Amino acid sequence: MSKMTVNFERCKGCALCTTACPKKIVEIQKEKRNSKGYYTAVCVDESKCIGCGMCYTMCPDCAIIVER
């Protein structure tokens, strides 16, 4: 099982990862801002993550970790 996690404080909410995800399970959450004032990305269904790393590859801030 693969797992995608986002470094909450590093993410700027650019949403590049949301467009890169082939399973469309990465979204920008609107509940909580980080200390820099950004809404951040989150995986909405970890059970569907295939660990492809597309979100990780697209992230300009290196805020995503993909574990396999």
Predicted model as a PDB file, atoms N, CA, C, CB and O in Angstrom, pLDDT in the B-factor column:
MODEL        1                                                                  
ATOM      1  N   MET A   1       0.838  -1.186   0.000  1.00 79.00           N  
ATOM      2  CA  MET A   1       0.000   0.000   0.000  1.00 79.00           C  
ATOM      3  C   MET A   1       0.882   1.248   0.000  1.00 79.00           C  
ATOM      4  CB  MET A   1      -0.953  -0.001   1.218  1.00 79.00           C  
ATOM      5  O   MET A   1       1.855   1.327   0.749  1.00 79.00           O  
ATOM      6  N   SER A   2       0.543   2.197  -0.824  1.00 89.00           N  
ATOM      7  CA  SER A   2       1.285   3.429  -0.940  1.00 89.00           C  
ATOM      8  C   SER A   2       0.625   4.530  -0.121  1.00 89.00           C  
ATOM      9  CB  SER A   2       1.402   3.842  -2.399  1.00 89.00           C  
ATOM     10  O   SER A   2      -0.568   4.484   0.181  1.00 89.00           O  
ATOM     11  N   LYS A   3       1.443   5.523   0.227  1.00 93.00           N  
ATOM     12  CA  LYS A   3       0.917   6.627   1.013  1.00 93.00           C  
ATOM     13  C   LYS A   3       1.568   7.928   0.560  1.00 93.00           C  
ATOM     14  CB  LYS A   3       1.155   6.392   2.522  1.00 93.00           C  
ATOM     15  O   LYS A   3       2.787   8.012   0.410  1.00 93.00           O  
ATOM     16  N   MET A   4       0.736   8.934   0.346  1.00 95.00           N  
ATOM     17  CA  MET A   4       1.200  10.265  -0.041  1.00 95.00           C  
ATOM     18  C   MET A   4       0.941  11.199   1.137  1.00 95.00           C  
ATOM     19  CB  MET A   4       0.479  10.777  -1.350  1.00 95.00           C  
ATOM     20  O   MET A   4      -0.183  11.286   1.632  1.00 95.00           O  
ATOM     21  N   THR A   5       1.988  11.897   1.584  1.00 96.00           N  
ATOM     22  CA  THR A   5       1.817  12.857   2.673  1.00 96.00           C  
ATOM     23  C   THR A   5       2.363  14.213   2.239  1.00 96.00           C  
ATOM     24  CB  THR A   5       2.527  12.365   3.967  1.00 96.00           C  
ATOM     25  O   THR A   5       3.297  14.307   1.443  1.00 96.00           O  
ATOM     26  N   VAL A   6       1.754  15.252   2.784  1.00 97.00           N  
ATOM     27  CA  VAL A   6       2.137  16.620   2.448  1.00 97.00           C  
ATOM     28  C   VAL A   6       2.703  17.289   3.694  1.00 97.00           C  
ATOM     29  CB  VAL A   6       0.923  17.424   1.885  1.00 97.00           C  
ATOM     30  O   VAL A   6       2.113  17.215   4.772  1.00 97.00           O  
ATOM     31  N   ASN A   7       3.854  17.942   3.536  1.00 98.00           N  
ATOM     32  CA  ASN A   7       4.419  18.752   4.616  1.00 98.00           C  
ATOM     33  C   ASN A   7       3.565  20.009   4.705  1.00 98.00           C  
ATOM     34  CB  ASN A   7       5.951  19.098   4.366  1.00 98.00           C  
ATOM     35  O   ASN A   7       3.656  20.889   3.850  1.00 98.00           O  
ATOM     36  N   PHE A   8       2.741  20.089   5.736  1.00 98.00           N  
ATOM     37  CA  PHE A   8       1.742  21.144   5.894  1.00 98.00           C  
ATOM     38  C   PHE A   8       2.361  22.536   5.834  1.00 98.00           C  
ATOM     39  CB  PHE A   8       1.004  20.969   7.208  1.00 98.00           C  
ATOM     40  O   PHE A   8       1.798  23.434   5.207  1.00 98.00           O  
ATOM     41  N   GLU A   9       3.503  22.727   6.470  1.00 98.00           N  
ATOM     42  CA  GLU A   9       4.116  24.051   6.526  1.00 98.00           C  
ATOM     43  C   GLU A   9       4.858  24.430   5.244  1.00 98.00           C  
ATOM     44  CB  GLU A   9       5.065  24.117   7.689  1.00 98.00           C  
ATOM     45  O   GLU A   9       5.029  25.615   4.957  1.00 98.00           O  
ATOM     46  N   ARG A  10       5.289  23.457   4.489  1.00 98.00           N  
ATOM     47  CA  ARG A  10       6.037  23.739   3.264  1.00 98.00           C  
ATOM     48  C   ARG A  10       5.143  23.991   2.057  1.00 98.00           C  
ATOM     49  CB  ARG A  10       6.964  22.597   2.964  1.00 98.00           C  
ATOM     50  O   ARG A  10       5.533  24.711   1.138  1.00 98.00           O  
ATOM     51  N   CYS A  11       3.946  23.405   2.050  1.00 98.00           N  
ATOM     52  CA  CYS A  11       3.020  23.498   0.913  1.00 98.00           C  
ATOM     53  C   CYS A  11       2.490  24.922   0.749  1.00 98.00           C  
ATOM     54  CB  CYS A  11       1.846  22.518   1.096  1.00 98.00           C  
ATOM     55  O   CYS A  11       2.107  25.571   1.722  1.00 98.00           O  
ATOM     56  N   LYS A  12       2.476  25.395  -0.501  1.00 98.00           N  
ATOM     57  CA  LYS A  12       1.930  26.719  -0.819  1.00 98.00           C  
ATOM     58  C   LYS A  12       0.565  26.644  -1.501  1.00 98.00           C  
ATOM     59  CB  LYS A  12       2.898  27.477  -1.707  1.00 98.00           C  
ATOM     60  O   LYS A  12       0.005  27.672  -1.880  1.00 98.00           O  
ATOM     61  N   GLY A  13       0.037  25.454  -1.657  1.00 98.00           N  
ATOM     62  CA  GLY A  13      -1.291  25.298  -2.253  1.00 98.00           C  
ATOM     63  C   GLY A  13      -1.350  25.667  -3.721  1.00 98.00           C  
ATOM     64  O   GLY A  13      -2.368  26.178  -4.188  1.00 98.00           O  
ATOM     65  N   CYS A  14      -0.280  25.420  -4.456  1.00 98.00           N  
ATOM     66  CA  CYS A  14      -0.240  25.794  -5.878  1.00 98.00           C  
ATOM     67  C   CYS A  14      -1.153  24.917  -6.737  1.00 98.00           C  
ATOM     68  CB  CYS A  14       1.190  25.705  -6.400  1.00 98.00           C  
ATOM     69  O   CYS A  14      -1.537  25.315  -7.837  1.00 98.00           O  
ATOM     70  N   ALA A  15      -1.498  23.739  -6.246  1.00 98.00           N  
ATOM     71  CA  ALA A  15      -2.419  22.793  -6.892  1.00 98.00           C  
ATOM     72  C   ALA A  15      -1.825  22.056  -8.093  1.00 98.00           C  
ATOM     73  CB  ALA A  15      -3.646  23.523  -7.332  1.00 98.00           C  
ATOM     74  O   ALA A  15      -2.568  21.396  -8.820  1.00 98.00           O  
ATOM     75  N   LEU A  16      -0.535  22.142  -8.322  1.00 98.00           N  
ATOM     76  CA  LEU A  16       0.067  21.368  -9.417  1.00 98.00           C  
ATOM     77  C   LEU A  16      -0.087  19.865  -9.167  1.00 98.00           C  
ATOM     78  CB  LEU A  16       1.566  21.730  -9.577  1.00 98.00           C  
ATOM     79  O   LEU A  16      -0.264  19.090 -10.107  1.00 98.00           O  
ATOM     80  N   CYS A  17      -0.021  19.467  -7.915  1.00 98.00           N  
ATOM     81  CA  CYS A  17      -0.176  18.048  -7.583  1.00 98.00           C  
ATOM     82  C   CYS A  17      -1.595  17.551  -7.864  1.00 98.00           C  
ATOM     83  CB  CYS A  17       0.174  17.811  -6.114  1.00 98.00           C  
ATOM     84  O   CYS A  17      -1.791  16.386  -8.213  1.00 98.00           O  
ATOM     85  N   THR A  18      -2.564  18.421  -7.713  1.00 98.00           N  
ATOM     86  CA  THR A  18      -3.951  18.003  -7.953  1.00 98.00           C  
ATOM     87  C   THR A  18      -4.190  17.684  -9.415  1.00 98.00           C  
ATOM     88  CB  THR A  18      -4.922  19.086  -7.499  1.00 98.00           C  
ATOM     89  O   THR A  18      -4.973  16.791  -9.738  1.00 98.00           O  
ATOM     90  N   THR A  19      -3.526  18.404 -10.296  1.00 98.00           N  
ATOM     91  CA  THR A  19      -3.690  18.145 -11.729  1.00 98.00           C  
ATOM     92  C   THR A  19      -2.836  16.970 -12.195  1.00 98.00           C  
ATOM     93  CB  THR A  19      -3.332  19.390 -12.532  1.00 98.00           C  
ATOM     94  O   THR A  19      -3.148  16.335 -13.203  1.00 98.00           O  
ATOM     95  N   ALA A  20      -1.761  16.679 -11.464  1.00 98.00           N  
ATOM     96  CA  ALA A  20      -0.854  15.600 -11.857  1.00 98.00           C  
ATOM     97  C   ALA A  20      -1.352  14.214 -11.429  1.00 98.00           C  
ATOM     98  CB  ALA A  20       0.517  15.849 -11.265  1.00 98.00           C  
ATOM     99  O   ALA A  20      -0.983  13.209 -12.037  1.00 98.00           O  
ATOM    100  N   CYS A  21      -2.180  14.157 -10.396  1.00 98.00           N  
ATOM    101  CA  CYS A  21      -2.609  12.869  -9.854  1.00 98.00           C  
ATOM    102  C   CYS A  21      -3.538  12.136 -10.830  1.00 98.00           C  
ATOM    103  CB  CYS A  21      -3.314  13.071  -8.504  1.00 98.00           C  
ATOM    104  O   CYS A  21      -4.606  12.645 -11.169  1.00 98.00           O  
ATOM    105  N   PRO A  22      -3.128  10.931 -11.286  1.00 98.00           N  
ATOM    106  CA  PRO A  22      -3.975  10.190 -12.228  1.00 98.00           C  
ATOM    107  C   PRO A  22      -5.250   9.648 -11.580  1.00 98.00           C  
ATOM    108  CB  PRO A  22      -3.190   9.043 -12.830  1.00 98.00           C  
ATOM    109  O   PRO A  22      -6.222   9.363 -12.280  1.00 98.00           O  
ATOM    110  N   LYS A  23      -5.256   9.505 -10.267  1.00 97.00           N  
ATOM    111  CA  LYS A  23      -6.435   8.999  -9.556  1.00 97.00           C  
ATOM    112  C   LYS A  23      -7.344  10.121  -9.061  1.00 97.00           C  
ATOM    113  CB  LYS A  23      -6.001   8.140  -8.381  1.00 97.00           C  
ATOM    114  O   LYS A  23      -8.431   9.860  -8.547  1.00 97.00           O  
ATOM    115  N   LYS A  24      -6.903  11.366  -9.213  1.00 98.00           N  
ATOM    116  CA  LYS A  24      -7.690  12.552  -8.795  1.00 98.00           C  
ATOM    117  C   LYS A  24      -8.087  12.492  -7.321  1.00 98.00           C  
ATOM    118  CB  LYS A  24      -8.955  12.678  -9.657  1.00 98.00           C  
ATOM    119  O   LYS A  24      -9.220  12.805  -6.955  1.00 98.00           O  
ATOM    120  N   ILE A  25      -7.120  12.080  -6.472  1.00 97.00           N  
ATOM    121  CA  ILE A  25      -7.387  11.982  -5.032  1.00 97.00           C  
ATOM    122  C   ILE A  25      -6.650  13.053  -4.230  1.00 97.00           C  
ATOM    123  CB  ILE A  25      -6.993  10.605  -4.523  1.00 97.00           C  
ATOM    124  O   ILE A  25      -6.676  13.032  -2.999  1.00 97.00           O  
ATOM    125  N   VAL A  26      -5.999  13.980  -4.912  1.00 98.00           N  
ATOM    126  CA  VAL A  26      -5.305  15.078  -4.233  1.00 98.00           C  
ATOM    127  C   VAL A  26      -6.105  16.358  -4.467  1.00 98.00           C  
ATOM    128  CB  VAL A  26      -3.822  15.231  -4.751  1.00 98.00           C  
ATOM    129  O   VAL A  26      -6.414  16.720  -5.602  1.00 98.00           O  
ATOM    130  N   GLU A  27      -6.427  17.024  -3.377  1.00 98.00           N  
ATOM    131  CA  GLU A  27      -7.209  18.263  -3.453  1.00 98.00           C  
ATOM    132  C   GLU A  27      -6.606  19.318  -2.539  1.00 98.00           C  
ATOM    133  CB  GLU A  27      -8.686  18.006  -3.073  1.00 98.00           C  
ATOM    134  O   GLU A  27      -5.816  19.003  -1.648  1.00 98.00           O  
ATOM    135  N   ILE A  28      -6.978  20.563  -2.762  1.00 98.00           N  
ATOM    136  CA  ILE A  28      -6.585  21.649  -1.869  1.00 98.00           C  
ATOM    137  C   ILE A  28      -7.685  21.770  -0.814  1.00 98.00           C  
ATOM    138  CB  ILE A  28      -6.370  23.014  -2.656  1.00 98.00           C  
ATOM    139  O   ILE A  28      -8.842  22.044  -1.133  1.00 98.00           O  
ATOM    140  N   GLN A  29      -7.305  21.562   0.436  1.00 98.00           N  
ATOM    141  CA  GLN A  29      -8.295  21.642   1.512  1.00 98.00           C  
ATOM    142  C   GLN A  29      -8.551  23.109   1.855  1.00 98.00           C  
ATOM    143  CB  GLN A  29      -7.814  20.858   2.773  1.00 98.00           C  
ATOM    144  O   GLN A  29      -7.666  23.950   1.700  1.00 98.00           O  
ATOM    145  N   LYS A  30      -9.738  23.408   2.311  1.00 97.00           N  
ATOM    146  CA  LYS A  30     -10.137  24.785   2.624  1.00 97.00           C  
ATOM    147  C   LYS A  30     -10.506  24.973   4.094  1.00 97.00           C  
ATOM    148  CB  LYS A  30     -11.310  25.192   1.753  1.00 97.00           C  
ATOM    149  O   LYS A  30     -11.159  25.954   4.449  1.00 97.00           O  
ATOM    150  N   GLU A  31     -10.089  24.033   4.956  1.00 97.00           N  
ATOM    151  CA  GLU A  31     -10.451  24.107   6.363  1.00 97.00           C  
ATOM    152  C   GLU A  31      -9.425  24.852   7.211  1.00 97.00           C  
ATOM    153  CB  GLU A  31     -10.638  22.724   6.906  1.00 97.00           C  
ATOM    154  O   GLU A  31      -9.790  25.556   8.153  1.00 97.00           O  
ATOM    155  N   LYS A  32      -8.153  24.702   6.884  1.00 97.00           N  
ATOM    156  CA  LYS A  32      -7.107  25.210   7.759  1.00 97.00           C  
ATOM    157  C   LYS A  32      -5.941  25.748   6.938  1.00 97.00           C  
ATOM    158  CB  LYS A  32      -6.626  24.113   8.716  1.00 97.00           C  
ATOM    159  O   LYS A  32      -5.498  25.111   5.983  1.00 97.00           O  
ATOM    160  N   ARG A  33      -5.451  26.921   7.316  1.00 98.00           N  
ATOM    161  CA  ARG A  33      -4.279  27.509   6.644  1.00 98.00           C  
ATOM    162  C   ARG A  33      -3.018  27.194   7.436  1.00 98.00           C  
ATOM    163  CB  ARG A  33      -4.443  29.047   6.481  1.00 98.00           C  
ATOM    164  O   ARG A  33      -3.058  27.049   8.658  1.00 98.00           O  
ATOM    165  N   ASN A  34      -1.890  27.088   6.720  1.00 98.00           N  
ATOM    166  CA  ASN A  34      -0.627  26.895   7.430  1.00 98.00           C  
ATOM    167  C   ASN A  34      -0.128  28.241   7.957  1.00 98.00           C  
ATOM    168  CB  ASN A  34       0.437  26.239   6.499  1.00 98.00           C  
ATOM    169  O   ASN A  34      -0.810  29.254   7.795  1.00 98.00           O  
ATOM    170  N   SER A  35       1.039  28.267   8.580  1.00 98.00           N  
ATOM    171  CA  SER A  35       1.530  29.496   9.214  1.00 98.00           C  
ATOM    172  C   SER A  35       1.835  30.608   8.204  1.00 98.00           C  
ATOM    173  CB  SER A  35       2.777  29.192  10.020  1.00 98.00           C  
ATOM    174  O   SER A  35       1.941  31.776   8.576  1.00 98.00           O  
ATOM    175  N   LYS A  36       1.975  30.240   6.932  1.00 97.00           N  
ATOM    176  CA  LYS A  36       2.221  31.240   5.880  1.00 97.00           C  
ATOM    177  C   LYS A  36       0.921  31.733   5.249  1.00 97.00           C  
ATOM    178  CB  LYS A  36       3.129  30.654   4.796  1.00 97.00           C  
ATOM    179  O   LYS A  36       0.938  32.609   4.385  1.00 97.00           O  
ATOM    180  N   GLY A  37      -0.203  31.169   5.683  1.00 98.00           N  
ATOM    181  CA  GLY A  37      -1.506  31.603   5.187  1.00 98.00           C  
ATOM    182  C   GLY A  37      -2.041  30.850   3.999  1.00 98.00           C  
ATOM    183  O   GLY A  37      -3.024  31.275   3.393  1.00 98.00           O  
ATOM    184  N   TYR A  38      -1.410  29.723   3.643  1.00 98.00           N  
ATOM    185  CA  TYR A  38      -1.845  28.950   2.484  1.00 98.00           C  
ATOM    186  C   TYR A  38      -2.759  27.795   2.881  1.00 98.00           C  
ATOM    187  CB  TYR A  38      -0.640  28.417   1.730  1.00 98.00           C  
ATOM    188  O   TYR A  38      -2.547  27.144   3.905  1.00 98.00           O  
ATOM    189  N   TYR A  39      -3.773  27.551   2.064  1.00 98.00           N  
ATOM    190  CA  TYR A  39      -4.509  26.297   2.143  1.00 98.00           C  
ATOM    191  C   TYR A  39      -3.638  25.263   1.458  1.00 98.00           C  
ATOM    192  CB  TYR A  39      -5.945  26.396   1.480  1.00 98.00           C  
ATOM    193  O   TYR A  39      -3.024  25.557   0.433  1.00 98.00           O  
ATOM    194  N   THR A  40      -3.573  24.071   1.999  1.00 98.00           N  
ATOM    195  CA  THR A  40      -2.611  23.089   1.510  1.00 98.00           C  
ATOM    196  C   THR A  40      -3.276  21.901   0.813  1.00 98.00           C  
ATOM    197  CB  THR A  40      -1.766  22.593   2.655  1.00 98.00           C  
ATOM    198  O   THR A  40      -4.483  21.683   0.913  1.00 98.00           O  
ATOM    199  N   ALA A  41      -2.443  21.151   0.112  1.00 98.00           N  
ATOM    200  CA  ALA A  41      -2.907  19.936  -0.561  1.00 98.00           C  
ATOM    201  C   ALA A  41      -3.090  18.824   0.464  1.00 98.00           C  
ATOM    202  CB  ALA A  41      -1.908  19.498  -1.667  1.00 98.00           C  
ATOM    203  O   ALA A  41      -2.444  18.804   1.512  1.00 98.00           O  
ATOM    204  N   VAL A  42      -3.986  17.902   0.135  1.00 97.00           N  
ATOM    205  CA  VAL A  42      -4.224  16.746   0.987  1.00 97.00           C  
ATOM    206  C   VAL A  42      -4.708  15.584   0.121  1.00 97.00           C  
ATOM    207  CB  VAL A  42      -5.259  17.078   2.104  1.00 97.00           C  
ATOM    208  O   VAL A  42      -5.403  15.788  -0.875  1.00 97.00           O  
ATOM    209  N   CYS A  43      -4.337  14.378   0.506  1.00 97.00           N  
ATOM    210  CA  CYS A  43      -4.842  13.182  -0.169  1.00 97.00           C  
ATOM    211  C   CYS A  43      -6.184  12.847   0.457  1.00 97.00           C  
ATOM    212  CB  CYS A  43      -3.835  11.972  -0.054  1.00 97.00           C  
ATOM    213  O   CYS A  43      -6.264  12.618   1.664  1.00 97.00           O  
ATOM    214  N   VAL A  44      -7.229  12.815  -0.339  1.00 97.00           N  
ATOM    215  CA  VAL A  44      -8.578  12.592   0.188  1.00 97.00           C  
ATOM    216  C   VAL A  44      -8.969  11.116   0.281  1.00 97.00           C  
ATOM    217  CB  VAL A  44      -9.574  13.311  -0.674  1.00 97.00           C  
ATOM    218  O   VAL A  44      -9.974  10.783   0.909  1.00 97.00           O  
ATOM    219  N   ASP A  45      -8.188  10.233  -0.334  1.00 96.00           N  
ATOM    220  CA  ASP A  45      -8.475   8.798  -0.253  1.00 96.00           C  
ATOM    221  C   ASP A  45      -7.182   8.002  -0.391  1.00 96.00           C  
ATOM    222  CB  ASP A  45      -9.490   8.375  -1.346  1.00 96.00           C  
ATOM    223  O   ASP A  45      -6.818   7.581  -1.489  1.00 96.00           O  
ATOM    224  N   GLU A  46      -6.491   7.796   0.730  1.00 93.00           N  
ATOM    225  CA  GLU A  46      -5.199   7.100   0.707  1.00 93.00           C  
ATOM    226  C   GLU A  46      -5.298   5.675   0.172  1.00 93.00           C  
ATOM    227  CB  GLU A  46      -4.610   7.070   2.095  1.00 93.00           C  
ATOM    228  O   GLU A  46      -4.317   5.146  -0.350  1.00 93.00           O  
ATOM    229  N   SER A  47      -6.454   5.053   0.293  1.00 95.00           N  
ATOM    230  CA  SER A  47      -6.608   3.677  -0.184  1.00 95.00           C  
ATOM    231  C   SER A  47      -6.507   3.575  -1.706  1.00 95.00           C  
ATOM    232  CB  SER A  47      -7.942   3.115   0.278  1.00 95.00           C  
ATOM    233  O   SER A  47      -6.240   2.496  -2.236  1.00 95.00           O  
ATOM    234  N   LYS A  48      -6.717   4.682  -2.408  1.00 96.00           N  
ATOM    235  CA  LYS A  48      -6.638   4.677  -3.867  1.00 96.00           C  
ATOM    236  C   LYS A  48      -5.265   5.118  -4.393  1.00 96.00           C  
ATOM    237  CB  LYS A  48      -7.711   5.579  -4.437  1.00 96.00           C  
ATOM    238  O   LYS A  48      -5.022   5.064  -5.599  1.00 96.00           O  
ATOM    239  N   CYS A  49      -4.375   5.548  -3.508  1.00 96.00           N  
ATOM    240  CA  CYS A  49      -3.041   5.998  -3.928  1.00 96.00           C  
ATOM    241  C   CYS A  49      -2.244   4.818  -4.473  1.00 96.00           C  
ATOM    242  CB  CYS A  49      -2.282   6.662  -2.746  1.00 96.00           C  
ATOM    243  O   CYS A  49      -2.133   3.779  -3.822  1.00 96.00           O  
ATOM    244  N   ILE A  50      -1.687   4.987  -5.684  1.00 96.00           N  
ATOM    245  CA  ILE A  50      -0.910   3.920  -6.310  1.00 96.00           C  
ATOM    246  C   ILE A  50       0.597   4.153  -6.194  1.00 96.00           C  
ATOM    247  CB  ILE A  50      -1.296   3.791  -7.771  1.00 96.00           C  
ATOM    248  O   ILE A  50       1.390   3.346  -6.680  1.00 96.00           O  
ATOM    249  N   GLY A  51       0.990   5.255  -5.552  1.00 95.00           N  
ATOM    250  CA  GLY A  51       2.402   5.533  -5.328  1.00 95.00           C  
ATOM    251  C   GLY A  51       3.174   5.868  -6.587  1.00 95.00           C  
ATOM    252  O   GLY A  51       4.372   5.598  -6.670  1.00 95.00           O  
ATOM    253  N   CYS A  52       2.508   6.448  -7.562  1.00 96.00           N  
ATOM    254  CA  CYS A  52       3.154   6.738  -8.848  1.00 96.00           C  
ATOM    255  C   CYS A  52       4.184   7.862  -8.740  1.00 96.00           C  
ATOM    256  CB  CYS A  52       2.104   7.108  -9.886  1.00 96.00           C  
ATOM    257  O   CYS A  52       5.127   7.924  -9.529  1.00 96.00           O  
ATOM    258  N   GLY A  53       4.000   8.747  -7.762  1.00 96.00           N  
ATOM    259  CA  GLY A  53       4.955   9.838  -7.564  1.00 96.00           C  
ATOM    260  C   GLY A  53       4.738  11.052  -8.436  1.00 96.00           C  
ATOM    261  O   GLY A  53       5.559  11.969  -8.421  1.00 96.00           O  
ATOM    262  N   MET A  54       3.669  11.088  -9.190  1.00 98.00           N  
ATOM    263  CA  MET A  54       3.415  12.253 -10.056  1.00 98.00           C  
ATOM    264  C   MET A  54       3.234  13.521  -9.233  1.00 98.00           C  
ATOM    265  CB  MET A  54       2.168  12.017 -10.929  1.00 98.00           C  
ATOM    266  O   MET A  54       3.715  14.584  -9.625  1.00 98.00           O  
ATOM    267  N   CYS A  55       2.550  13.424  -8.102  1.00 98.00           N  
ATOM    268  CA  CYS A  55       2.357  14.596  -7.237  1.00 98.00           C  
ATOM    269  C   CYS A  55       3.704  15.093  -6.720  1.00 98.00           C  
ATOM    270  CB  CYS A  55       1.416  14.255  -6.048  1.00 98.00           C  
ATOM    271  O   CYS A  55       3.968  16.295  -6.699  1.00 98.00           O  
ATOM    272  N   TYR A  56       4.544  14.164  -6.310  1.00 97.00           N  
ATOM    273  CA  TYR A  56       5.884  14.474  -5.813  1.00 97.00           C  
ATOM    274  C   TYR A  56       6.728  15.157  -6.884  1.00 97.00           C  
ATOM    275  CB  TYR A  56       6.581  13.201  -5.333  1.00 97.00           C  
ATOM    276  O   TYR A  56       7.426  16.134  -6.614  1.00 97.00           O  
ATOM    277  N   THR A  57       6.652  14.635  -8.089  1.00 97.00           N  
ATOM    278  CA  THR A  57       7.421  15.174  -9.211  1.00 97.00           C  
ATOM    279  C   THR A  57       7.004  16.597  -9.559  1.00 97.00           C  
ATOM    280  CB  THR A  57       7.261  14.283 -10.429  1.00 97.00           C  
ATOM    281  O   THR A  57       7.850  17.423  -9.900  1.00 97.00           O  
ATOM    282  N   MET A  58       5.729  16.889  -9.478  1.00 98.00           N  
ATOM    283  CA  MET A  58       5.218  18.209  -9.858  1.00 98.00           C  
ATOM    284  C   MET A  58       5.408  19.279  -8.785  1.00 98.00           C  
ATOM    285  CB  MET A  58       3.764  18.104 -10.190  1.00 98.00           C  
ATOM    286  O   MET A  58       5.358  20.470  -9.092  1.00 98.00           O  
ATOM    287  N   CYS A  59       5.621  18.883  -7.547  1.00 98.00           N  
ATOM    288  CA  CYS A  59       5.681  19.843  -6.440  1.00 98.00           C  
ATOM    289  C   CYS A  59       6.947  20.700  -6.497  1.00 98.00           C  
ATOM    290  CB  CYS A  59       5.615  19.107  -5.102  1.00 98.00           C  
ATOM    291  O   CYS A  59       8.051  20.180  -6.334  1.00 98.00           O  
ATOM    292  N   PRO A  60       6.796  22.027  -6.730  1.00 98.00           N  
ATOM    293  CA  PRO A  60       7.963  22.898  -6.814  1.00 98.00           C  
ATOM    294  C   PRO A  60       8.585  23.202  -5.449  1.00 98.00           C  
ATOM    295  CB  PRO A  60       7.583  24.187  -7.492  1.00 98.00           C  
ATOM    296  O   PRO A  60       9.694  23.731  -5.376  1.00 98.00           O  
ATOM    297  N   ASP A  61       7.882  22.874  -4.383  1.00 96.00           N  
ATOM    298  CA  ASP A  61       8.361  23.190  -3.035  1.00 96.00           C  
ATOM    299  C   ASP A  61       8.826  21.965  -2.260  1.00 96.00           C  
ATOM    300  CB  ASP A  61       7.277  23.883  -2.261  1.00 96.00           C  
ATOM    301  O   ASP A  61       9.134  22.065  -1.072  1.00 96.00           O  
ATOM    302  N   CYS A  62       8.881  20.809  -2.921  1.00 97.00           N  
ATOM    303  CA  CYS A  62       9.311  19.551  -2.281  1.00 97.00           C  
ATOM    304  C   CYS A  62       8.533  19.302  -0.993  1.00 97.00           C  
ATOM    305  CB  CYS A  62      10.826  19.584  -1.980  1.00 97.00           C  
ATOM    306  O   CYS A  62       9.109  18.915   0.024  1.00 97.00           O  
ATOM    307  N   ALA A  63       7.230  19.524  -1.044  1.00 98.00           N  
ATOM    308  CA  ALA A  63       6.378  19.387   0.135  1.00 98.00           C  
ATOM    309  C   ALA A  63       5.688  18.033   0.210  1.00 98.00           C  
ATOM    310  CB  ALA A  63       5.343  20.479   0.146  1.00 98.00           C  
ATOM    311  O   ALA A  63       4.943  17.772   1.155  1.00 98.00           O  
ATOM    312  N   ILE A  64       5.923  17.168  -0.771  1.00 98.00           N  
ATOM    313  CA  ILE A  64       5.219  15.885  -0.836  1.00 98.00           C  
ATOM    314  C   ILE A  64       6.196  14.718  -0.689  1.00 98.00           C  
ATOM    315  CB  ILE A  64       4.444  15.764  -2.163  1.00 98.00           C  
ATOM    316  O   ILE A  64       7.282  14.711  -1.270  1.00 98.00           O  
ATOM    317  N   ILE A  65       5.778  13.742   0.099  1.00 97.00           N  
ATOM    318  CA  ILE A  65       6.534  12.503   0.251  1.00 97.00           C  
ATOM    319  C   ILE A  65       5.615  11.362  -0.164  1.00 97.00           C  
ATOM    320  CB  ILE A  65       7.060  12.314   1.727  1.00 97.00           C  
ATOM    321  O   ILE A  65       4.456  11.313   0.248  1.00 97.00           O  
ATOM    322  N   VAL A  66       6.135  10.438  -0.985  1.00 96.00           N  
ATOM    323  CA  VAL A  66       5.367   9.265  -1.395  1.00 96.00           C  
ATOM    324  C   VAL A  66       6.098   8.040  -0.863  1.00 96.00           C  
ATOM    325  CB  VAL A  66       5.192   9.198  -2.962  1.00 96.00           C  
ATOM    326  O   VAL A  66       7.261   7.804  -1.191  1.00 96.00           O  
ATOM    327  N   GLU A  67       5.400   7.263  -0.040  1.00 93.00           N  
ATOM    328  CA  GLU A  67       5.959   6.040   0.519  1.00 93.00           C  
ATOM    329  C   GLU A  67       5.295   4.850  -0.157  1.00 93.00           C  
ATOM    330  CB  GLU A  67       5.765   5.984   2.063  1.00 93.00           C  
ATOM    331  O   GLU A  67       4.091   4.851  -0.411  1.00 93.00           O  
ATOM    332  N   ARG A  68       6.099   3.840  -0.441  1.00 85.00           N  
ATOM    333  CA  ARG A  68       5.548   2.629  -1.071  1.00 85.00           C  
ATOM    334  C   ARG A  68       5.651   1.470  -0.128  1.00 85.00           C  
ATOM    335  CB  ARG A  68       6.269   2.304  -2.383  1.00 85.00           C  
ATOM    336  O   ARG A  68       5.241   0.359  -0.468  1.00 85.00           O  
TER     337      ARG A  68                                                      
ENDMDL                                                                          
END                                                                             
